[in-house]
Amino acid sequence: FPYTTLFRSDVACIEKVALEQVISTGTINMKSNEDCKEIYIFEIELKEKKVPLWFIKSLDEATKLHTYFILLYSELVKELCIFRQVQEGTIKFGKVYESEWHKEDLKELPYCKNIKDVYKNLVIQLIPIVPNEDEELEDFIDRYTQIETLKKNIQNSEKKAYKEKQPRKKFDIGRDMRKLQLKLKEIEGNNDGKVKNANGK
C-alpha cells in the first residue's frame, strides 16, 4: 500500500521528534478563540535532507489543533505549516506552506493581540508576498493563491504563443496574456506584494 510505504520511508529519515512549544492561554498572556485555541510547534531532527510530509500530515491530523513544524538537518532549518481553518466548528485543511532550507536565525514576530494573530504571522512568514494592512489571513491566502494561478496561466500562455505558427492565433494568445498580466499586477500590487491604496501608497 503506497501510503504505508511512504510513511515508513518518512519515519526512517527522522532522528527525533519533539513538541518544542505550545502556544496557548496557559503558556502566554494572550486570548484564544474557537478559530485558533492553541498552536503546537514541533521540532523534527532529520537524518537526511528530506521533508517527511506523510509523517507530518499524519501528526497534524492527529493533533487536532493548529500546528507548525521546524525541520532540522545539520546546520539547516526549514519551517513548514499545513494551513488549517476552522469554520463553524469544522476543520478545513489547506495547502502546505514552507520556507526554503536556510541557516538558523532568530525571527521576531510582530505584536500579536491573540493566538490567532500568532498563527497568522507564522503562516505569513512562509509566503513570499507581504499582506495588506488589516488583511485577514484567509483573504491573504486567497490572494496568494490567485497570484500563483495567474502566474502559471501566464507561463502556459507564453509557451503556447511560442509554439503557435499562425499570426492571428498568436495575436489572440498575446492579447489574452496581457489581460492576465494586468490582472496579476492589480492583485499583486508592488514588488513586495502589497496592493496600493486609493492614495497610491
LOLUM-928154 format. One record per residue (C-alpha): residue in three letters; residue number from 0; x, y negated, z negated. Coordinates in Angstrom, 3 decimals. Example, Ala and Ser with C-alpha at 12.3 -4.5 7.8 and 13.67 -1.06 7.14 Angstrom:
REM LOLUM-928154
@rest = ALA nr = 0 east = 12.300 north = 4.500 up = -7.800
@rest = SER nr = 1 east = 13.670 north = 1.060 up = -7.140
END
This chain:
REM LOLUM-928154
@rest = PHE nr = 0 east = 0.000 north = 0.000 up = 0.000
@rest = PRO nr = 1 east = 1.641 north = -3.287 up = 1.133
@rest = TYR nr = 2 east = 0.660 north = -5.313 up = -1.943
@rest = THR nr = 3 east = 2.288 north = -2.778 up = -4.291
@rest = THR nr = 4 east = 5.444 north = -2.665 up = -2.169
@rest = LEU nr = 5 east = 5.747 north = -6.466 up = -2.089
@rest = PHE nr = 6 east = 5.049 north = -6.746 up = -5.812
@rest = ARG nr = 7 east = 7.721 north = -4.168 up = -6.654
@rest = SER nr = 8 east = 10.198 north = -5.963 up = -4.402
@rest = ASP nr = 9 east = 9.443 north = -9.219 up = -6.242
@rest = VAL nr = 10 east = 9.901 north = -7.636 up = -9.658
@rest = ALA nr = 11 east = 13.253 north = -6.172 up = -8.552
@rest = CYS nr = 12 east = 14.651 north = -9.637 up = -7.802
@rest = ILE nr = 13 east = 13.642 north = -11.077 up = -11.196
@rest = GLU nr = 14 east = 16.121 north = -11.171 up = -14.070
@rest = LYS nr = 15 east = 13.882 north = -12.715 up = -16.724
@rest = VAL nr = 16 east = 10.511 north = -14.464 up = -17.111
@rest = ALA nr = 17 east = 9.813 north = -16.828 up = -19.982
@rest = LEU nr = 18 east = 6.959 north = -19.104 up = -20.966
@rest = GLU nr = 19 east = 9.055 north = -22.255 up = -21.212
@rest = GLN nr = 20 east = 6.368 north = -24.675 up = -22.403
@rest = VAL nr = 21 east = 2.638 north = -25.015 up = -22.997
@rest = ILE nr = 22 east = 1.213 north = -28.479 up = -22.418
@rest = SER nr = 23 east = -1.963 north = -28.763 up = -24.471
@rest = THR nr = 24 east = -3.620 north = -30.962 up = -27.092
@rest = GLY nr = 25 east = -1.856 north = -28.831 up = -29.698
@rest = THR nr = 26 east = 1.640 north = -29.462 up = -28.316
@rest = ILE nr = 27 east = 1.438 north = -33.073 up = -27.124
@rest = ASN nr = 28 east = -0.657 north = -36.033 up = -28.172
@rest = MET nr = 29 east = -2.934 north = -36.054 up = -25.124
@rest = LYS nr = 30 east = -6.567 north = -35.318 up = -24.437
@rest = SER nr = 31 east = -7.705 north = -32.443 up = -22.262
@rest = ASN nr = 32 east = -10.938 north = -31.850 up = -20.371
@rest = GLU nr = 33 east = -12.758 north = -28.993 up = -18.665
@rest = ASP nr = 34 east = -10.897 north = -29.698 up = -15.410
@rest = CYS nr = 35 east = -7.492 north = -29.122 up = -16.994
@rest = LYS nr = 36 east = -7.287 north = -27.779 up = -20.545
@rest = GLU nr = 37 east = -3.701 north = -26.528 up = -20.658
@rest = ILE nr = 38 east = -0.660 north = -26.173 up = -18.401
@rest = TYR nr = 39 east = 1.606 north = -23.146 up = -18.735
@rest = ILE nr = 40 east = 5.152 north = -23.764 up = -17.476
@rest = PHE nr = 41 east = 7.012 north = -20.550 up = -16.664
@rest = GLU nr = 42 east = 10.741 north = -20.209 up = -16.059
@rest = ILE nr = 43 east = 11.863 north = -17.349 up = -13.818
@rest = GLU nr = 44 east = 15.541 north = -16.379 up = -13.600
@rest = LEU nr = 45 east = 16.360 north = -14.606 up = -10.326
@rest = LYS nr = 46 east = 18.966 north = -12.051 up = -9.282
@rest = GLU nr = 47 east = 18.790 north = -13.290 up = -5.693
@rest = LYS nr = 48 east = 17.743 north = -16.464 up = -3.903
@rest = LYS nr = 49 east = 14.190 north = -15.406 up = -3.208
@rest = VAL nr = 50 east = 10.718 north = -16.668 up = -4.113
@rest = PRO nr = 51 east = 8.802 north = -13.764 up = -5.758
@rest = LEU nr = 52 east = 5.466 north = -15.102 up = -4.502
@rest = TRP nr = 53 east = 3.385 north = -11.960 up = -5.022
@rest = PHE nr = 54 east = 4.531 north = -11.764 up = -8.633
@rest = ILE nr = 55 east = 3.880 north = -15.495 up = -9.154
@rest = LYS nr = 56 east = 0.377 north = -15.236 up = -7.683
@rest = SER nr = 57 east = -0.409 north = -12.288 up = -9.956
@rest = LEU nr = 58 east = 0.891 north = -14.106 up = -13.029
@rest = ASP nr = 59 east = -1.003 north = -17.266 up = -12.050
@rest = GLU nr = 60 east = -4.295 north = -15.365 up = -11.692
@rest = ALA nr = 61 east = -3.768 north = -13.547 up = -14.997
@rest = THR nr = 62 east = -3.035 north = -16.786 up = -16.873
@rest = LYS nr = 63 east = -6.492 north = -18.275 up = -16.127
@rest = LEU nr = 64 east = -5.094 north = -21.765 up = -16.757
@rest = HIS nr = 65 east = -3.091 north = -24.297 up = -14.761
@rest = THR nr = 66 east = 0.461 north = -23.124 up = -14.161
@rest = TYR nr = 67 east = 3.806 north = -24.481 up = -12.956
@rest = PHE nr = 68 east = 6.837 north = -22.350 up = -12.128
@rest = ILE nr = 69 east = 10.534 north = -23.175 up = -12.341
@rest = LEU nr = 70 east = 12.757 north = -20.727 up = -10.436
@rest = LEU nr = 71 east = 16.441 north = -20.466 up = -11.342
@rest = TYR nr = 72 east = 19.143 north = -18.894 up = -9.209
@rest = SER nr = 73 east = 22.803 north = -19.521 up = -10.034
@rest = GLU nr = 74 east = 23.053 north = -23.333 up = -10.244
@rest = LEU nr = 75 east = 19.990 north = -23.909 up = -8.061
@rest = VAL nr = 76 east = 16.428 north = -24.748 up = -9.055
@rest = LYS nr = 77 east = 13.105 north = -24.642 up = -7.240
@rest = GLU nr = 78 east = 9.734 north = -25.806 up = -8.608
@rest = LEU nr = 79 east = 6.506 north = -24.209 up = -7.414
@rest = CYS nr = 80 east = 2.822 north = -24.659 up = -8.104
@rest = ILE nr = 81 east = -0.322 north = -22.965 up = -6.797
@rest = PHE nr = 82 east = -2.836 north = -25.804 up = -6.720
@rest = ARG nr = 83 east = -5.773 north = -24.996 up = -8.989
@rest = GLN nr = 84 east = -9.016 north = -26.932 up = -9.065
@rest = VAL nr = 85 east = -11.907 north = -26.418 up = -11.487
@rest = GLN nr = 86 east = -15.354 north = -27.406 up = -10.230
@rest = GLU nr = 87 east = -18.443 north = -26.770 up = -12.346
@rest = GLY nr = 88 east = -16.671 north = -24.016 up = -14.247
@rest = THR nr = 89 east = -15.454 north = -22.278 up = -11.066
@rest = ILE nr = 90 east = -11.732 north = -21.972 up = -10.321
@rest = LYS nr = 91 east = -10.680 north = -22.694 up = -6.748
@rest = PHE nr = 92 east = -7.152 north = -21.833 up = -5.676
@rest = GLY nr = 93 east = -5.444 north = -23.977 up = -3.067
@rest = LYS nr = 94 east = -2.128 north = -23.868 up = -1.265
@rest = VAL nr = 95 east = 1.294 north = -23.171 up = -2.688
@rest = TYR nr = 96 east = 3.427 north = -26.306 up = -3.038
@rest = GLU nr = 97 east = 7.142 north = -26.045 up = -3.690
@rest = SER nr = 98 east = 10.321 north = -28.075 up = -3.739
@rest = GLU nr = 99 east = 13.497 north = -27.274 up = -1.844
@rest = TRP nr = 100 east = 16.257 north = -25.441 up = -3.686
@rest = HIS nr = 101 east = 18.351 north = -28.100 up = -5.401
@rest = LYS nr = 102 east = 20.818 north = -28.718 up = -8.188
@rest = GLU nr = 103 east = 19.161 north = -29.000 up = -11.579
@rest = ASP nr = 104 east = 18.345 north = -32.567 up = -12.517
@rest = LEU nr = 105 east = 16.307 north = -34.338 up = -15.152
@rest = LYS nr = 106 east = 12.972 north = -35.650 up = -13.919
@rest = GLU nr = 107 east = 10.951 north = -38.182 up = -15.817
@rest = LEU nr = 108 east = 7.189 north = -38.122 up = -15.338
@rest = PRO nr = 109 east = 5.349 north = -41.453 up = -15.330
@rest = TYR nr = 110 east = 2.974 north = -42.393 up = -18.130
@rest = CYS nr = 111 east = 0.058 north = -39.950 up = -18.318
@rest = LYS nr = 112 east = -3.285 north = -40.562 up = -20.010
@rest = ASN nr = 113 east = -4.315 north = -36.912 up = -20.316
@rest = ILE nr = 114 east = -3.245 north = -33.373 up = -19.475
@rest = LYS nr = 115 east = -4.850 north = -33.523 up = -16.033
@rest = ASP nr = 116 east = -2.648 north = -36.558 up = -15.324
@rest = VAL nr = 117 east = 0.421 north = -34.473 up = -16.224
@rest = TYR nr = 118 east = -0.710 north = -31.749 up = -13.815
@rest = LYS nr = 119 east = -1.345 north = -34.354 up = -11.102
@rest = ASN nr = 120 east = 2.191 north = -35.702 up = -11.409
@rest = LEU nr = 121 east = 3.736 north = -32.227 up = -11.448
@rest = VAL nr = 122 east = 1.971 north = -31.404 up = -8.164
@rest = ILE nr = 123 east = 2.689 north = -34.803 up = -6.587
@rest = GLN nr = 124 east = 6.468 north = -34.446 up = -7.039
@rest = LEU nr = 125 east = 6.317 north = -31.311 up = -4.838
@rest = ILE nr = 126 east = 4.678 north = -33.129 up = -1.909
@rest = PRO nr = 127 east = 6.773 north = -35.360 up = 0.393
@rest = ILE nr = 128 east = 4.419 north = -38.357 up = 0.527
@rest = VAL nr = 129 east = 3.516 north = -40.957 up = -2.082
@rest = PRO nr = 130 east = -0.060 north = -41.212 up = -3.425
@rest = ASN nr = 131 east = -2.035 north = -44.400 up = -3.009
@rest = GLU nr = 132 east = -2.849 north = -46.431 up = -6.082
@rest = ASP nr = 133 east = -5.630 north = -44.740 up = -8.125
@rest = GLU nr = 134 east = -5.849 north = -41.916 up = -5.565
@rest = GLU nr = 135 east = -7.357 north = -38.795 up = -7.151
@rest = LEU nr = 136 east = -5.300 north = -35.609 up = -6.923
@rest = GLU nr = 137 east = -7.925 north = -33.825 up = -4.822
@rest = ASP nr = 138 east = -8.043 north = -36.769 up = -2.366
@rest = PHE nr = 139 east = -4.243 north = -36.858 up = -2.215
@rest = ILE nr = 140 east = -4.094 north = -33.125 up = -1.446
@rest = ASP nr = 141 east = -6.787 north = -33.537 up = 1.213
@rest = ARG nr = 142 east = -4.908 north = -36.444 up = 2.838
@rest = TYR nr = 143 east = -1.650 north = -34.495 up = 2.892
@rest = THR nr = 144 east = -3.450 north = -31.524 up = 4.475
@rest = GLN nr = 145 east = -4.842 north = -33.817 up = 7.184
@rest = ILE nr = 146 east = -1.350 north = -35.219 up = 7.823
@rest = GLU nr = 147 east = 0.147 north = -31.736 up = 8.197
@rest = THR nr = 148 east = -2.679 north = -30.655 up = 10.533
@rest = LEU nr = 149 east = -2.294 north = -33.756 up = 12.721
@rest = LYS nr = 150 east = 1.491 north = -33.289 up = 12.943
@rest = LYS nr = 151 east = 1.004 north = -29.675 up = 14.028
@rest = ASN nr = 152 east = -1.584 north = -30.687 up = 16.646
@rest = ILE nr = 153 east = 0.743 north = -33.401 up = 17.991
@rest = GLN nr = 154 east = 3.604 north = -30.897 up = 18.286
@rest = ASN nr = 155 east = 1.322 north = -28.479 up = 20.146
@rest = SER nr = 156 east = 0.224 north = -31.281 up = 22.496
@rest = GLU nr = 157 east = 3.859 north = -32.226 up = 23.194
@rest = LYS nr = 158 east = 4.661 north = -28.620 up = 24.142
@rest = LYS nr = 159 east = 1.538 north = -28.402 up = 26.280
@rest = ALA nr = 160 east = 2.357 north = -31.675 up = 28.083
@rest = TYR nr = 161 east = 5.933 north = -30.499 up = 28.745
@rest = LYS nr = 162 east = 4.699 north = -27.286 up = 30.396
@rest = GLU nr = 163 east = 1.844 north = -28.881 up = 32.369
@rest = LYS nr = 164 east = 2.640 north = -29.433 up = 36.062
@rest = GLN nr = 165 east = -0.490 north = -31.254 up = 37.210
@rest = PRO nr = 166 east = -0.147 north = -35.054 up = 36.711
@rest = ARG nr = 167 east = -3.832 north = -35.586 up = 35.881
@rest = LYS nr = 168 east = -3.886 north = -32.906 up = 33.211
@rest = LYS nr = 169 east = -0.563 north = -34.163 up = 31.814
@rest = PHE nr = 170 east = -2.059 north = -37.669 up = 31.600
@rest = ASP nr = 171 east = -5.152 north = -36.356 up = 29.760
@rest = ILE nr = 172 east = -2.993 north = -34.453 up = 27.268
@rest = GLY nr = 173 east = -0.879 north = -37.580 up = 26.669
@rest = ARG nr = 174 east = -3.984 north = -39.701 up = 26.095
@rest = ASP nr = 175 east = -5.361 north = -37.240 up = 23.541
@rest = MET nr = 176 east = -1.960 north = -37.022 up = 21.871
@rest = ARG nr = 177 east = -1.809 north = -40.812 up = 21.471
@rest = LYS nr = 178 east = -5.183 north = -40.694 up = 19.714
@rest = LEU nr = 179 east = -3.798 north = -38.116 up = 17.307
@rest = GLN nr = 180 east = -0.702 north = -40.269 up = 16.704
@rest = LEU nr = 181 east = -2.856 north = -43.310 up = 15.905
@rest = LYS nr = 182 east = -4.937 north = -41.224 up = 13.514
@rest = LEU nr = 183 east = -1.761 north = -39.933 up = 11.852
@rest = LYS nr = 184 east = -0.410 north = -43.458 up = 11.446
@rest = GLU nr = 185 east = -3.707 north = -44.557 up = 9.881
@rest = ILE nr = 186 east = -3.767 north = -41.699 up = 7.363
@rest = GLU nr = 187 east = -0.031 north = -41.531 up = 6.662
@rest = GLY nr = 188 east = 0.465 north = -45.282 up = 6.265
@rest = ASN nr = 189 east = 4.010 north = -46.474 up = 5.582
@rest = ASN nr = 190 east = 7.088 north = -44.245 up = 5.770
@rest = ASP nr = 191 east = 6.631 north = -43.404 up = 2.094
@rest = GLY nr = 192 east = 3.143 north = -42.056 up = 2.795
@rest = LYS nr = 193 east = 1.229 north = -44.938 up = 1.241
@rest = VAL nr = 194 east = -1.632 north = -46.476 up = 3.178
@rest = LYS nr = 195 east = -1.589 north = -50.255 up = 3.289
@rest = ASN nr = 196 east = -4.392 north = -52.106 up = 1.549
@rest = ALA nr = 197 east = -6.577 north = -54.827 up = 3.018
@rest = ASN nr = 198 east = -3.856 north = -57.423 up = 2.364
@rest = GLY nr = 199 east = -1.350 north = -55.411 up = 4.371
@rest = LYS nr = 200 east = 0.716 north = -54.459 up = 1.315
END
